[in-house]
C-alpha cells in the first residue's frame, strides 16, 4: 500500500476534510494520529478498523504545551513521524470587516497560523533525523478569489500559503517537502446540515465551476495522499487549488 508503515498526524482529523484525509491514509496503510479538540479517540477507533492501529489525542493546536505533548507521544508510540497535515482551523460566519473585533482577529491567527507553526516546529526535529517528511497545509482558494466578509479568515489562509513557500526552503535540505492544498467551497458535515446555505452557494457560484457540482472532503483526500507519497518527492513550496476549476471573478 502507498503509505504502509508511515505515521501521519492529521490535526482537526475528527470531522470534515481532516477526517476524509485521515481515512484515506488509514486505507493506504498508515498509522494515523487524529489530533483534535474533540472526538479524537472515537475517530481513531473508527480508523483502526480501516487499517493499522490509529491513535486519537485531544489537542488544542494553539497551545504550545499541547503540541509538544502531541509530538512526544506520537514518537514514543510509533518511533517516527512521516506526515503532518495541518488541517485544524477556525472559521466564522461572514460579517463586514469593521465588525471583527481585535480579540476575534487574534484568536483566528492563533489557530490558523500559530497552530501550524507550532505543529511544524514540534515534528521537524524527528523528520530532520529521518531525512524525510511531508508537511501538508490546508489553505483556502478564498485567498485567490478575494472572498469578502471573512477578512480575518482569508488573511490567515494567505499567511499559511506564504508560510508554506518559505518553510519549504528551510526544510528542503533534509528531504522534507512542504506544500499546501487550497480547497474551494467544500460540503463538510456542518455545512451539509445547512441546506439553505448550500443551495445559496449553488445558485451564486455553482455555474462558475468547470465541474458542475459542489466539492466534498473526499475530493481533497487524494491530493493529500499524492503530496505525501514518493511520487511528489520533488514537489515543494507549492499550493494546489482544488476547487473544481472555479472561474476567478
C-alpha positions as CSV (number, residue, x, y, z in Angstrom):
1,X,0.0,0.0,0.0
2,X,1.1,3.5,-0.8
3,X,1.7,4.7,2.8
4,X,2.3,1.3,4.5
5,X,4.2,1.7,7.8
6,X,4.2,5.5,7.7
7,X,2.9,7.6,10.6
8,X,0.6,10.5,9.8
9,X,-0.6,13.3,12.1
10,X,-3.8,14.9,11.0
11,X,-4.9,17.9,13.0
12,X,-8.6,18.6,13.0
13,X,-8.9,14.9,11.9
14,X,-12.2,14.0,13.6
15,X,-14.5,15.6,11.1
16,X,-14.8,17.1,7.6
17,X,-11.8,17.4,5.4
18,X,-9.4,16.2,8.1
19,X,-11.4,13.0,8.7
20,X,-11.5,12.3,5.0
21,X,-7.8,12.7,4.7
22,X,-7.2,10.6,7.8
23,X,-9.4,7.8,6.4
24,X,-7.5,7.8,3.1
25,X,-4.2,7.5,4.9
26,X,-5.5,4.6,7.0
27,X,-6.8,2.8,4.0
28,X,-3.4,3.2,2.4
29,X,-1.6,1.6,5.3
30,X,-0.5,4.5,7.5
31,X,-0.8,4.7,11.3
32,X,-3.0,7.8,11.7
33,X,-2.8,10.1,14.7
34,X,-6.0,12.2,15.0
35,X,-5.3,15.4,16.8
36,X,-8.4,17.4,17.6
37,X,-10.1,19.3,20.4
38,X,-12.9,16.7,20.5
39,X,-13.9,13.2,19.3
40,X,-10.2,12.3,18.6
41,X,-10.3,8.9,20.3
42,X,-13.6,7.9,18.8
43,X,-12.4,8.8,15.3
44,X,-9.1,6.9,15.8
45,X,-11.1,3.8,16.8
46,X,-13.1,4.1,13.5
47,X,-9.9,4.4,11.5
48,X,-8.3,1.4,13.2
49,X,-11.0,-0.7,11.5
50,X,-9.8,0.6,8.1
51,X,-6.1,-0.1,8.5
52,X,-3.3,-0.2,11.0
53,X,-3.7,0.9,14.6
54,X,-4.5,4.6,14.9
55,X,-4.2,7.0,17.8
56,X,-6.5,9.8,19.0
57,X,-5.2,12.7,21.1
58,X,-7.1,15.7,22.4
59,X,-5.1,18.7,21.3
60,X,-5.5,22.5,21.1
61,X,-3.1,23.3,18.3
62,X,-2.8,26.9,19.5
63,X,-1.3,25.6,22.8
64,X,2.4,25.1,22.8
65,X,2.3,22.6,25.6
66,X,-0.4,20.5,23.9
67,X,1.5,20.4,20.6
68,X,4.8,19.4,22.3
69,X,2.9,16.6,24.2
70,X,1.5,15.5,20.8
71,X,4.8,15.1,19.0
72,X,6.4,13.4,22.0
73,X,3.6,11.0,22.4
74,X,3.5,10.1,18.7
75,X,7.2,9.5,18.6
76,X,7.1,7.4,21.8
77,X,4.4,5.2,20.4
78,X,5.5,4.8,16.8
79,X,9.1,5.8,16.7
80,X,8.8,8.1,13.8
81,X,6.7,10.9,12.2
82,X,6.4,10.9,8.4
83,X,3.5,13.1,7.6
84,X,1.9,16.2,9.2
85,X,-1.4,17.5,7.8
86,X,-2.1,21.0,9.2
87,X,-5.9,20.9,8.8
88,X,-7.3,22.2,12.0
89,X,-8.7,25.7,11.5
90,X,-11.2,28.2,12.7
91,X,-13.9,29.8,10.5
92,X,-16.7,32.1,11.4
93,X,-19.9,33.4,9.8
94,X,-19.5,36.2,7.2
95,X,-19.5,39.8,8.5
96,X,-18.2,43.2,7.5
97,X,-14.5,43.7,8.5
98,X,-15.5,46.6,10.7
99,X,-17.4,44.2,12.9
100,X,-14.4,41.9,13.5
101,X,-13.1,42.6,17.0
102,X,-9.4,42.6,17.8
103,X,-9.9,39.5,20.1
104,X,-11.6,37.7,17.2
105,X,-8.7,38.5,14.9
106,X,-6.1,37.4,17.4
107,X,-7.9,34.1,18.0
108,X,-8.2,33.4,14.3
109,X,-4.5,33.9,13.9
110,X,-3.7,31.8,16.9
111,X,-5.5,28.8,15.5
112,X,-4.9,29.2,11.7
113,X,-1.3,30.5,11.7
114,X,0.3,29.9,15.1
115,X,-1.1,26.4,15.3
116,X,0.5,25.1,12.1
117,X,3.8,26.8,13.1
118,X,3.8,25.1,16.5
119,X,3.0,21.7,14.8
120,X,5.7,22.1,12.2
121,X,8.2,23.2,14.9
122,X,7.4,20.2,17.0
123,X,7.7,17.5,14.3
124,X,10.6,19.0,12.4
125,X,13.4,17.5,14.6
126,X,12.0,14.0,14.1
127,X,11.7,14.5,10.3
128,X,15.2,16.0,10.1
129,X,16.7,13.0,11.9
130,X,14.9,10.7,9.4
131,X,16.0,12.8,6.5
132,X,12.4,12.6,5.2
133,X,9.0,14.0,5.8
134,X,5.9,15.6,4.3
135,X,4.1,18.7,5.6
136,X,0.7,19.4,4.0
137,X,-1.1,22.7,5.0
138,X,-4.8,23.1,4.3
139,X,-5.2,26.7,3.0
140,X,-8.2,28.0,1.0
141,X,-8.9,29.2,-2.5
142,X,-10.6,32.3,-0.9
143,X,-7.1,33.7,-0.9
144,X,-7.1,33.8,-4.7
145,X,-10.7,34.9,-5.1
146,X,-10.6,37.6,-2.5
147,X,-13.7,36.3,-0.7
148,X,-15.3,39.3,1.2
149,X,-16.8,39.4,4.7
150,X,-14.3,36.9,6.2
151,X,-11.2,39.1,6.2
152,X,-9.5,37.6,9.2
153,X,-10.1,34.0,7.9
154,X,-8.8,34.8,4.4
155,X,-5.8,36.7,5.8
156,X,-4.9,33.7,7.9
157,X,-5.1,31.4,5.0
158,X,-3.0,33.8,2.9
159,X,-0.4,33.8,5.6
160,X,-0.4,29.9,5.5
161,X,0.4,29.9,1.8
162,X,3.3,32.3,2.4
163,X,4.4,30.1,5.3
164,X,4.3,27.1,3.0
165,X,6.6,28.7,0.4
166,X,9.1,29.9,3.0
167,X,9.3,26.8,5.2
168,X,9.9,24.6,2.1
169,X,13.2,26.3,1.7
170,X,14.2,25.8,5.3
171,X,13.3,22.1,5.4
172,X,14.2,21.0,1.8
173,X,17.8,20.3,2.7
174,X,16.6,17.4,4.9
175,X,14.4,16.0,2.2
176,X,11.2,17.3,3.8
177,X,8.6,18.7,1.5
178,X,6.1,21.4,2.4
179,X,3.0,22.0,0.3
180,X,-0.5,23.4,0.6
181,X,-3.9,22.4,-0.7
182,X,-6.3,25.3,-1.3
183,X,-9.9,23.9,-1.3
184,X,-12.8,25.8,-2.8
185,X,-16.3,25.6,-1.2
186,X,-16.4,22.1,0.4
187,X,-19.5,20.4,1.6
188,X,-18.3,19.4,5.1
189,X,-20.7,17.8,7.6
190,X,-21.6,21.0,9.4
191,X,-22.4,22.8,6.1
192,X,-24.4,19.8,4.6
193,X,-26.8,20.3,7.5
194,X,-27.4,23.9,6.4
195,X,-29.4,23.2,3.3
196,X,-30.3,26.9,2.7
197,X,-26.6,27.9,2.7
198,X,-25.7,25.0,0.3
199,X,-28.5,26.0,-2.0
200,X,-27.4,29.7,-1.9
201,X,-23.9,28.7,-2.8
202,X,-25.0,26.5,-5.7
203,X,-27.1,29.4,-7.1
204,X,-24.4,32.0,-6.7
205,X,-21.3,30.1,-7.6
206,X,-22.2,26.7,-9.0
207,X,-22.3,27.9,-12.6
208,X,-18.7,29.2,-12.2
209,X,-17.3,25.7,-11.6
210,X,-15.9,23.8,-14.6
211,X,-17.0,20.7,-12.8
212,X,-20.7,21.3,-12.1
213,X,-21.0,20.1,-8.5
214,X,-20.1,21.1,-5.0
215,X,-16.8,19.8,-3.7
216,X,-16.7,17.2,-0.9
217,X,-14.0,16.3,1.7
218,X,-13.2,13.1,-0.3
219,X,-12.2,15.3,-3.3
220,X,-9.2,16.5,-1.2
221,X,-8.1,13.2,0.2
222,X,-6.5,12.0,-3.0
223,X,-4.5,15.2,-3.3
224,X,-3.2,14.9,0.2
225,X,-2.3,11.3,-0.4
226,X,-0.4,12.2,-3.5
227,X,1.6,15.0,-1.8
228,X,2.5,12.6,1.0
229,X,3.7,10.0,-1.5
230,X,7.1,9.3,-3.1
231,X,5.5,10.5,-6.4
232,X,5.6,14.0,-5.0
233,X,9.1,13.9,-3.7
234,X,10.3,16.7,-5.9
235,X,7.3,19.0,-5.4
236,X,7.7,21.5,-2.6
237,X,6.6,25.1,-1.7
238,X,3.5,24.7,-3.9
239,X,-0.2,25.4,-3.4
240,X,-2.6,23.1,-5.3
241,X,-6.0,24.7,-5.8
242,X,-8.7,22.0,-5.6
243,X,-11.9,23.9,-6.3
244,X,-13.5,22.2,-9.4
245,X,-12.0,24.7,-11.7
246,X,-13.9,27.7,-10.3
247,X,-13.7,30.7,-12.5
248,X,-12.0,33.6,-10.8
249,X,-14.2,36.7,-10.9
